Amino acid sequence: MSKIITGSSLILGSIIVIIFNFLLPGNLDAFSKNVVEVNTFTENYGDNHNLVQAYLTVIGLGLVIFLFGIIGIYKNVSNRDNNFKYFFLSTNALGVSLFLVSLAVATAFAGSADMNMKAYAMAQAAGQAASQAAQTGDQALMAQTAEQYNVASINSIIAGSSSAAIYTLFWGVFGIAGYIFYVSLISTGALILRSGNYYLSNLMNQITGYGFGIAGIVFLILNIIWKVNTEWGFRIFAISQIVWVILVIILAINFIRSDKK
């Protein structure tokens, strides 16, 4: 695989991922608000479920493009560091795969959040109708509205339980994907340092190699302390994405500019 295709895939894929991730409703507010709290998360995804599902699809495409670039690095390393390059590819491929699974779950959550909010609104409306009927004293109307309220309440409970289950599943998968992502940063940094300055200048080799490695270690420790589904944990993950895309772009540009084949 040519260096231009490899480098371009890394740049394009990472930029797509970070741009559309921050375009997701609520994500830009992560630096000032708790956007992962279940009610806030549900409102952001439910009110904008069509937009969210479209953005999640584009993010998935970006991850696939990025992985294509990772495969390019794997192939360009050739027979150098044979043993370690398999670990490098495995961690990156596993991380991307888990993020793709989390995107699928998030897509399902957006739909369930929309249904949950609609079911809750219907239950509220049915409750108000039953209350108004009780004031009229009309027994037939009271019985009818009470039955409608019971049905709407049951539907709301079912929709809420389903949404809560998918919410929990999403953060479980996303949390694991985040840990693997940080391990992949460490493996990327180690591979760069082990490969020497074959493709990169000595300075760029040190910057990107230690940059990926240190970032992976630091953010892994931080997200173990503060889980990604907490206010500070998600904030830390958002910062790690910015650091990641900067390092990827630096690596890709220098990889493309290299005179080596």
N, C-alpha and C positions, 0 to 999 in steps of 0.2 A: 504494500500500500504506500502511495507517495506521501512525502512529508506535507505537501500542500493540503491534500485531502484529510490527512490525520489532524494537522493543526487547525484547519478550518472547521472540522467537525467538533473539536474540543471547544473552540471559541463560540461557534454558533449554538451548540447544544447547551453550554453553560449559561450563555446570555438569555436564551429562550426560557430556561428554567427559572432564573432569578427574576427576570422581568415579570413573567406571568404569575410567579409565586407571590410577588409583592402586589400584583394587581388583584389577587383574590380578596374579596370583601373582608375588611378587618385586619389584614396582615400588616398594612402600613401603620396601623395604630398600635402594633405590638410593642413599640418602643415607649409608649406612654400609657397604655391601658392593658387590662387583662382580657385578651381576646379569646382565650381558650376555655374560659368558664362556660359551662354547658349551655346556659340560656343565651349568652352573647353569641357563642359559636352557632347555636341553632338559628338564631335570628339572622345572622350574617349569611349563612348558607341557605336557609329556607326562603328568605325574602328575595334572594338572587340566585335561585337554584339553577336556572338555565344558563346564566352567565358563568357561575361556578363550574358547572359541568363542562362547559366549553373550554374554560381556562385550564381545567385539570387535564383535558385531552391534549391541549397544546403542550403543557408541562411534560406529559408522558412522551410526546414526540421529541421534545428537547432532550430528555433522558436517553432515549434510544440513539439519537444523533451523537450525544456525548459518549455513550458506550462504544459507538463505532470508532470514535477517535481513540479511545482507550485500547481497543483491539489493534488499531494502527500502531500505537506505541509498542504493544506486545510483539507485533510482527517485526517492527523495525529494530527492536533490541536483538533480534536474531538469536544466535547461540550464546550471546553473552548473558551471564547470570541466569542460566536456564532454570535452575531450581527456584530462584526467588521470583522470576517473572510470572510463574504460574500462580504464586500466592497473590501477586499484584493484580493479575487478571481476575482471579477468583473473588477477591474481596470487592473489587469494583463492580463486577458482574452481579454478585450477590446483593450488594447495596442498591444498585439500580433496580434489580428485580423486586426487592422488598418495597422500594419506593413506588414502583408501578402497582404493586398489590395495594399499597396504602392509598394510591390515587383512585383505584377501583372502588375501594371501601368508602372513600370520601365522596365519590360520585353517588354511590348508593345513599350515603348519609344526607346529601343535599336534597335528594328526592324525598327521603323519609322526614327530613326536617320540614319541608314544605307541607307534606301531608299532616304532620304533627300540629303545625301551626293552624292549618285549616280546620282540623278536627277540634282543636281547642276553641277556636272562634265559634264553631258551630255549637259546641257544648255550652259556651257562654250565652249565645243567642237563645238557645233552647231553654236555658235556665231563666233568662229574663222573661221569655214568653210564658213559662210556667208560673212565674211570680205574678205576672200581670193577670193571668187567668184566675189565679187564686183570689185576687182582689175582686173579680166580677162575681164570684160565687156560683158560676155556671159549672155544675158537676161534670157534664159531658166534656166541656172544653178543658176543665182541669185534668180529667183523666187522659185526654188526648195529648195535652202538652206535657204532662208528667211522663207519659210513655216515650214521647219524643226526646225528652231530656235524659231519660235513662239510657236510651239507645245511643244518643250523642255522647253521653258521658263514658259509656263503655268503649265506643269507638275512639274517643280521645285517650283513654287509658291504654288501649291497645297500640295506638299510633305513638304515644309517648314512650311506652316500653320498648317498642321496636326501634325508635330513634335513639333511645338511651343505650341499647345494646350495640347498635352500629357505631355510636360515638365511642363507646368503650373499646370496641374492636379496632377502630381506626387508630386511636392513640397507642394501643398495644403494638400494632404492626409498625406504626410510624416511629415509635420509640426504639424498637429493635433495629429498624432501618437506619435510624440516626447513629446508633452505636457502630453498626457495620460501616457506615459512611465515614466515621472518624477513623476507624481501623484502616479503611482504604486510603485515607489521606496519609497515614503513617507508612503504609506499604508503598505508596507512590513516592514519598520523600526518600524512603530507603532505597528504592530501585534507582532513582536519579543519582543518589550519592554513590551507590555501588557501581553504576555504569561509568563513573568518572566524567570527564568533560568531552565525551565522544561527540555528542551533538551540541552541547552548550559550552559557552566559555566557562572558565573556571569560576568566575564571579557569579554568573547566572546559575551555574550548577549548585553552588553553595546556597544562593538565595532561595531558589525553588526547592532544592532538596531539604534543607533545614526548615524552610518555610512550611512546606507540607507536613513534615514530620512533627515539628513543634506545635503547629496548629491542631493537628490530629490529637496529639497527647493532651494539650490544654483543654480543648473543647470536649474531649471524651470525659476527662475528669470532672469538668464543670457540669456536664449533662448527667453524670452519675449522681452528683450532689443535688442539682436542681433538675428534676425530671422535665422532659420536653413538654408535657401537658400541664405545666405550671406556668404562672406568669413570667417568672425570671428564666425558667428553663426554655420556653419558646423564644424569649428575647435573645438568649444566648445562641440558640440555634439560628435565628435570623442573622445575627452578627457573623456566625461561622460561614453562612452562605456567601456573604459579601467577601469575606477573606478568601474563601474557596474560589470564587469566580475570578478574583484578581490574580491569584496564583496560577490558575489554569490559563488565563490570557497571557501572562508573562511567559509561562512554559511553552505555550503553543506558538507565540510569535518568534521566540528564540529557536524553537524547533524548526519552524519553516525557514528561517534565515540561515540555518546551519549549512555549511558547505559539504558536510558529510552526506553520504547516501545511506 
